[in-house]
Amino acid sequence: MYHCGLTENLQLLIRLYTSPAAAMSDILDRGSLLFASVLVLVVSLHPAMPVSFYLPLLVLAAIYVPGLLLLGMISGNVQGSMSMVFSRDYSPLLTCTAMAYAAANLPMLLVMRALPVSFLLYLVVVGLLFFAMLMFFALRTVFGTTDTAAIVMVALSWIPLVGAASLWGPLRMLLGWIASPFFLLWAYYYLGRDFSSIGDGLRARQNLRRMLDAAAMNPHDADAQVQLGNIYLQRRQVSEAVKRFQNALAIRGDEIDAHFQLGRLDRKAGRLKEALAHFQVVMQQDQKHSQSEILRELGALYNEAKQFADARTMLEAYKERRPYDPEGLYHLGVALESLGDKDTARQAYEQCLEAAQATPRYRRHETAEWSRLAQKRLG
C-alpha cells in the first residue's frame, strides 16, 4: 500500500484533477519521489517545451522548493532550524510539487497542437493558475498552514524564481553541468549516501502513517485513531479527522483527546450544544487537559453562547495558569467587555498584544489573529 507501483502513482496523479486536497494527502502518505521526478522529466521531453528536459526538475529541486521552505521559515509558518526543516520537509514538498507541475502541464501539452497559436497564452495562464492551486493544497498538507498562509506563500513563491532569473546565464550553465553524466556518476560514487538521504523526510512520514494504520486495525486501539485524526487535522482535512475521532469514541467512549478535538471542531462550526457535551466529558476527567486549554475553549464557547459570566469564570481560571496566552487574554477581554467592565477588558486586550509580541517568531502566525482582533477592539 505504501510503496505504490506505477498504476497507483498514476491514480494519484489523476486524483489531482478531481480531489486535489485528498490527492495531496495521499501523495504524502503513499507517493514516490522517484515517480514524481521521472514524470517531470517525461513532461519536459515534449517538443513544445522551450528548455532542456532536465531544467524544470532542477529548478523545482534546487530553487523553487528550497525557496518555499525559506519563505515558510521566514514567515513563521514552518517551525524548526534550517537543517531540521530541510531534512523533514524537503522531500515531501518536492514530491508534491513535482506531481503538481506534471498535473498542470500534461493537459496543456496534450491539447497544444490541436489549438491555434493565439490560444497558447491562455493555456499557459490556465496552467500556471492550476499549478498555483495545487501548490496551495500542497503547502496546506505538508506544513499544516492556514488557508491564508498557504495563499500568501504561493503568491510569494515567484520571488526565488525571479532571483534565479536575474542570474539565469551562469545559473543555467551550473544546472547544465550538474545534470551532466560525468557529474551524476561522480555524485553517485562519492555522495551516494547523502543523495539517498534526500527522501528520508518522506519515508519517515510514510513509515509513521503505515504504523498508525496498522495499529488502527486493532479494534481496541483508540489512541491510533486519535493520532490519525490529528494528522488529518493538521492537513486541514476536517471531515476525515472527525471520522477518526468518532472511531476512537466508538472504541472507548471516554477518550479524552477525541472529545477535546471534537469539541473544538463543533465550537468552530457553531454547534455549541454538541461542543459543550464534549467539553464536559473532558472537564470531568482532567481540568488541566492540553495544558489547561479546555478552560480556554469552554470560555470561548460561553462567550459565543452569550453566557459571559460563565466565560469570565473559566477564562480567569485559565489566565491564572497561563497568563501569557494571547488567545485566552482576547477571549477574557470579550467576556469582560460584554459584562460592562471596559477598563479591565482594555487591560486584557493590551496584555493580549504584549503577549503576541513576545511570542517566539516561529509561533507568531498562530497568535496574529488574536493580536489583530485585540487591536480592533482597542481601536
C-alpha positions as CSV (number, residue, x, y, z in Angstrom):
1,M,0.0,0.0,0.0
2,Y,2.7,2.5,0.9
3,H,5.2,1.8,-1.8
4,C,2.9,2.4,-4.8
5,G,3.5,0.9,-8.1
6,L,3.2,2.6,-11.4
7,T,-0.6,2.2,-11.6
8,E,-1.2,3.5,-8.1
9,N,1.0,6.6,-8.7
10,L,-0.8,7.3,-11.9
11,Q,-4.1,7.1,-10.0
12,L,-2.7,9.7,-7.5
13,L,-1.8,11.9,-10.5
14,I,-5.4,11.7,-11.9
15,R,-6.9,12.4,-8.5
16,L,-5.2,15.8,-8.5
17,Y,-7.8,16.8,-11.1
18,T,-10.8,15.6,-9.2
19,S,-9.9,15.8,-5.4
20,P,-6.7,17.8,-5.1
21,A,-6.8,18.1,-1.3
22,A,-7.3,14.4,-0.7
23,A,-4.8,13.6,-3.5
24,M,-2.0,15.7,-1.9
25,S,-2.6,13.9,1.4
26,D,-2.4,10.5,-0.4
27,I,0.8,11.6,-2.2
28,L,2.3,12.5,1.1
29,D,1.3,9.0,2.5
30,R,1.9,6.8,-0.5
31,G,3.6,8.8,-3.3
32,S,7.0,8.2,-4.7
33,L,9.6,10.9,-5.2
34,L,11.3,8.9,-7.9
35,F,8.0,8.6,-9.9
36,A,7.2,12.3,-9.4
37,S,10.7,13.2,-10.6
38,V,10.6,10.9,-13.7
39,L,7.2,12.3,-14.5
40,V,8.5,15.8,-14.6
41,L,11.3,14.7,-17.0
42,V,8.8,12.9,-19.2
43,V,6.6,16.0,-19.4
44,S,9.7,18.2,-20.1
45,L,10.6,15.9,-23.1
46,H,7.6,17.3,-25.1
47,P,8.8,19.2,-28.2
48,A,6.9,22.3,-27.2
49,M,8.9,22.8,-24.0
50,P,11.3,25.6,-24.7
51,V,14.1,24.4,-22.3
52,S,16.2,21.3,-21.9
53,F,14.3,18.4,-20.4
54,Y,16.2,18.3,-17.2
55,L,15.9,22.0,-16.3
56,P,12.4,22.1,-14.9
57,L,13.2,19.3,-12.4
58,L,16.4,21.0,-11.4
59,V,14.7,24.4,-11.0
60,L,12.0,22.8,-8.8
61,A,14.5,20.8,-6.7
62,A,17.3,23.5,-6.4
63,I,15.3,26.8,-6.5
64,Y,11.6,26.6,-6.1
65,V,11.2,24.1,-3.3
66,P,14.1,25.4,-1.2
67,G,12.7,28.9,-1.7
68,L,9.3,27.8,-0.4
69,L,11.0,26.3,2.7
70,L,12.9,29.5,3.4
71,L,9.7,31.6,2.9
72,G,7.9,29.3,5.3
73,M,10.7,29.7,7.9
74,I,10.8,33.5,7.5
75,S,7.1,33.9,7.8
76,G,6.9,31.6,10.8
77,N,4.7,29.0,9.1
78,V,7.4,26.3,9.2
79,Q,8.9,25.6,12.5
80,G,12.5,24.4,13.3
81,S,16.1,25.1,12.4
82,M,17.1,25.2,8.7
83,S,18.7,21.7,8.9
84,M,15.7,20.2,10.6
85,V,13.2,21.8,8.2
86,F,15.1,20.7,5.1
87,S,15.6,17.2,6.5
88,R,11.9,16.8,7.5
89,D,10.1,18.7,4.7
90,Y,12.2,18.9,1.6
91,S,11.4,15.6,0.0
92,P,7.7,15.6,1.0
93,L,7.3,19.1,-0.6
94,L,9.4,18.2,-3.6
95,T,7.3,15.1,-4.3
96,C,4.0,17.1,-4.0
97,T,5.5,20.0,-6.1
98,A,6.7,17.7,-8.9
99,M,3.3,15.9,-9.1
100,A,1.6,19.4,-9.2
101,Y,3.9,20.5,-12.0
102,A,3.2,17.4,-14.1
103,A,-0.5,17.6,-13.5
104,A,-0.6,21.3,-14.5
105,N,1.4,20.8,-17.7
106,L,0.1,17.5,-19.0
107,P,-3.3,18.7,-20.2
108,M,-1.7,21.8,-21.8
109,L,0.8,19.7,-23.8
110,L,-1.8,17.2,-24.9
111,V,-4.1,19.9,-26.5
112,M,-1.4,22.3,-27.6
113,R,-1.2,21.1,-31.2
114,A,-5.0,21.0,-31.6
115,L,-5.4,24.7,-30.8
116,P,-4.5,27.8,-32.7
117,V,-1.3,29.7,-31.7
118,S,-3.4,32.5,-30.4
119,F,-4.7,30.3,-27.6
120,L,-1.2,29.4,-26.3
121,L,-1.0,32.3,-23.9
122,Y,-4.4,31.4,-22.4
123,L,-3.2,27.8,-22.0
124,V,0.0,29.0,-20.2
125,V,-2.1,31.2,-17.8
126,V,-4.5,28.4,-17.1
127,G,-1.6,26.0,-16.4
128,L,0.0,28.5,-14.0
129,L,-3.2,29.1,-12.2
130,F,-3.8,25.4,-11.8
131,F,-0.3,24.8,-10.6
132,A,-0.8,27.6,-8.0
133,M,-4.0,26.0,-6.8
134,L,-2.3,22.6,-6.5
135,M,0.6,24.2,-4.6
136,F,-1.9,25.8,-2.2
137,F,-3.1,22.3,-1.3
138,A,0.5,21.0,-1.2
139,L,1.6,23.7,1.3
140,R,-1.5,23.2,3.4
141,T,-0.9,19.4,3.5
142,V,2.8,19.4,4.1
143,F,3.1,22.3,6.6
144,G,-0.4,22.3,8.0
145,T,-0.7,26.0,7.4
146,T,-3.9,28.0,7.4
147,D,-5.6,28.8,4.1
148,T,-4.4,32.4,4.3
149,A,-0.8,31.5,5.0
150,A,-0.8,29.0,2.1
151,I,-2.2,31.6,-0.3
152,V,0.4,34.1,0.8
153,M,3.3,31.6,0.4
154,V,2.1,30.6,-3.1
155,A,1.7,34.3,-4.1
156,L,5.3,35.0,-2.9
157,S,6.8,31.8,-4.4
158,W,7.7,33.7,-7.5
159,I,10.4,35.6,-5.6
160,P,13.1,32.8,-5.7
161,L,12.3,32.3,-9.4
162,V,12.8,36.0,-10.2
163,G,16.0,35.9,-8.2
164,A,17.2,32.9,-10.2
165,A,16.1,34.5,-13.5
166,S,18.3,37.5,-12.8
167,L,21.3,35.2,-12.7
168,W,20.0,32.8,-15.3
169,G,23.0,32.8,-17.5
170,P,25.6,31.4,-15.0
171,L,22.8,29.5,-13.2
172,R,21.8,27.7,-16.4
173,M,25.4,26.8,-17.0
174,L,25.7,25.5,-13.5
175,L,22.5,23.5,-13.7
176,G,23.5,22.0,-17.0
177,W,26.8,21.0,-15.5
178,I,25.0,19.4,-12.6
179,A,22.9,17.4,-15.0
180,S,25.9,16.1,-17.0
181,P,26.5,12.4,-16.9
182,F,30.0,13.0,-15.5
183,F,28.8,14.9,-12.5
184,L,25.9,12.4,-11.8
185,L,28.4,9.5,-11.9
186,W,30.8,11.3,-9.6
187,A,28.0,12.4,-7.2
188,Y,26.6,8.8,-7.1
189,Y,30.1,7.4,-6.3
190,Y,31.2,9.9,-3.7
191,L,27.9,11.3,-2.4
192,G,25.7,8.3,-2.7
193,R,24.7,8.2,0.9
194,D,24.0,11.9,1.0
195,F,21.7,11.7,-2.1
196,S,19.9,8.6,-0.8
197,S,19.1,10.6,2.4
198,I,17.1,13.2,0.4
199,G,14.0,11.0,0.7
200,D,14.3,10.4,4.4
201,G,11.7,13.0,5.3
202,L,9.1,11.5,3.0
203,R,10.0,7.9,4.1
204,A,9.7,8.9,7.8
205,R,6.2,10.3,7.3
206,Q,5.1,7.3,5.3
207,N,6.5,4.9,7.9
208,L,4.7,6.7,10.7
209,R,1.4,6.6,8.7
210,R,1.9,2.9,7.9
211,M,2.5,2.1,11.6
212,L,-0.6,4.1,12.6
213,D,-2.8,2.4,10.0
214,A,-1.6,-1.0,11.2
215,A,-2.3,0.0,14.8
216,A,-5.7,1.3,13.8
217,M,-6.7,-2.1,12.5
218,N,-6.7,-3.2,16.1
219,P,-10.4,-2.7,17.2
220,H,-9.3,-1.9,20.7
221,D,-6.7,0.8,19.9
222,A,-8.4,4.2,20.3
223,D,-5.1,6.1,20.6
224,A,-4.2,5.1,17.0
225,Q,-7.4,6.6,15.7
226,V,-6.8,9.8,17.6
227,Q,-3.3,10.1,16.2
228,L,-4.6,9.6,12.7
229,G,-7.3,12.2,13.4
230,N,-4.6,14.7,14.5
231,I,-2.7,14.0,11.2
232,Y,-5.8,14.8,9.1
233,L,-6.5,17.8,11.3
234,Q,-3.0,19.2,10.6
235,R,-3.6,18.7,6.9
236,R,-6.9,20.6,7.2
237,Q,-8.9,17.5,6.2
238,V,-11.6,18.1,8.8
239,S,-14.1,15.5,7.7
240,E,-11.5,12.7,7.8
241,A,-10.3,13.9,11.2
242,V,-13.8,13.8,12.6
243,K,-14.3,10.3,11.4
244,R,-11.1,9.2,13.2
245,F,-12.1,10.9,16.4
246,Q,-15.5,9.4,16.2
247,N,-13.9,6.0,15.6
248,A,-11.9,6.5,18.8
249,L,-15.0,7.2,20.8
250,A,-16.7,4.2,19.4
251,I,-13.8,2.1,20.8
252,R,-13.6,4.0,24.1
253,G,-16.3,6.4,24.9
254,D,-14.3,8.4,27.4
255,E,-11.3,9.0,25.1
256,I,-10.3,12.5,26.4
257,D,-8.3,13.7,23.3
258,A,-11.1,12.7,20.9
259,H,-13.7,14.6,23.0
260,F,-11.5,17.6,23.2
261,Q,-10.8,17.8,19.5
262,L,-14.4,17.1,18.5
263,G,-15.5,19.8,21.0
264,R,-13.1,22.3,19.3
265,L,-14.4,21.4,15.8
266,D,-18.0,21.6,16.9
267,R,-17.4,25.0,18.5
268,K,-15.8,26.4,15.4
269,A,-18.7,25.1,13.3
270,G,-21.2,26.8,15.6
271,R,-22.6,23.5,17.1
272,L,-22.3,24.8,20.6
273,K,-24.6,22.2,22.3
274,E,-22.5,19.3,20.9
275,A,-19.3,21.1,21.7
276,L,-20.4,21.7,25.3
277,A,-21.2,18.0,25.7
278,H,-17.7,17.0,24.6
279,F,-16.0,19.6,26.8
280,Q,-18.0,18.5,29.9
281,V,-16.6,15.0,29.4
282,V,-13.1,16.4,29.3
283,M,-13.7,18.6,32.4
284,Q,-14.9,15.6,34.4
285,Q,-11.7,13.7,33.6
286,D,-9.0,16.4,33.7
287,Q,-9.4,20.2,34.1
288,K,-5.8,20.6,33.1
289,H,-6.1,18.7,29.8
290,S,-4.0,20.1,26.9
291,Q,-2.1,22.5,29.2
292,S,-5.5,23.7,30.6
293,E,-6.7,24.7,27.2
294,I,-10.0,23.1,28.0
295,L,-10.7,26.1,30.2
296,R,-10.0,28.5,27.3
297,E,-12.2,26.5,24.9
298,L,-15.0,26.5,27.4
299,G,-14.6,30.2,28.0
300,A,-14.7,30.9,24.2
301,L,-17.8,28.7,23.9
302,Y,-19.6,30.5,26.7
303,N,-18.8,33.8,25.0
304,E,-20.4,32.6,21.8
305,A,-23.4,31.4,23.8
306,K,-23.5,34.9,25.5
307,Q,-23.1,33.3,28.9
308,F,-20.4,36.0,29.7
309,A,-20.3,35.4,33.5
310,D,-19.5,31.7,33.0
311,A,-17.0,32.7,30.3
312,R,-15.2,35.1,32.7
313,T,-15.0,32.4,35.4
314,M,-13.4,29.9,33.0
315,L,-11.1,32.4,31.4
316,E,-9.9,34.0,34.7
317,A,-9.0,30.5,35.9
318,Y,-7.2,29.9,32.6
319,K,-5.3,33.1,32.9
320,E,-4.0,32.1,36.4
321,R,-2.5,29.0,34.9
322,R,-1.3,30.5,31.5
323,P,-1.2,34.3,31.9
324,Y,0.6,34.9,28.6
325,D,-1.6,33.1,26.1
326,P,-2.9,35.8,23.6
327,E,-6.0,33.8,22.6
328,G,-7.1,33.3,26.2
329,L,-6.5,37.0,27.0
330,Y,-8.5,38.1,24.0
331,H,-11.5,35.9,24.9
332,L,-11.3,37.2,28.5
333,G,-11.4,40.7,27.2
334,V,-14.5,39.9,25.2
335,A,-16.2,38.5,28.3
336,L,-15.3,41.4,30.5
337,E,-16.3,44.0,27.9
338,S,-19.7,42.3,27.4
339,L,-20.2,42.4,31.2
340,G,-19.6,46.1,31.2
341,D,-16.1,46.1,32.8
342,K,-14.5,48.0,30.0
343,D,-11.4,49.2,31.9
344,T,-10.4,45.6,32.8
345,A,-11.3,44.4,29.3
346,R,-8.9,47.1,27.9
347,Q,-6.2,45.8,30.1
348,A,-6.8,42.2,28.8
349,Y,-6.6,43.4,25.2
350,E,-3.4,45.3,25.9
351,Q,-1.9,42.2,27.6
352,C,-3.0,40.2,24.6
353,L,-1.0,42.5,22.3
354,E,2.0,42.3,24.6
355,A,1.8,38.5,24.8
356,A,1.6,38.3,21.0
357,Q,4.6,40.5,20.5
358,A,6.6,38.4,23.0
359,T,5.7,35.2,21.2
360,P,8.7,33.4,19.6
361,R,8.9,34.2,15.9
362,Y,8.1,30.7,14.7
363,R,4.7,30.8,16.5
364,R,3.6,34.4,15.6
365,H,1.4,33.1,12.7
366,E,-0.6,31.3,15.4
367,T,-1.1,34.5,17.5
368,A,-1.5,37.1,14.7
369,E,-5.3,36.6,14.6
370,W,-5.7,37.4,18.3
371,S,-3.4,40.4,18.1
372,R,-5.3,41.8,15.2
373,L,-8.7,41.2,16.9
374,A,-7.5,42.8,20.2
375,Q,-6.2,45.8,18.3
376,K,-9.5,46.2,16.6
377,R,-11.3,46.1,20.0
378,L,-9.0,48.7,21.4
379,G,-9.5,50.9,18.4
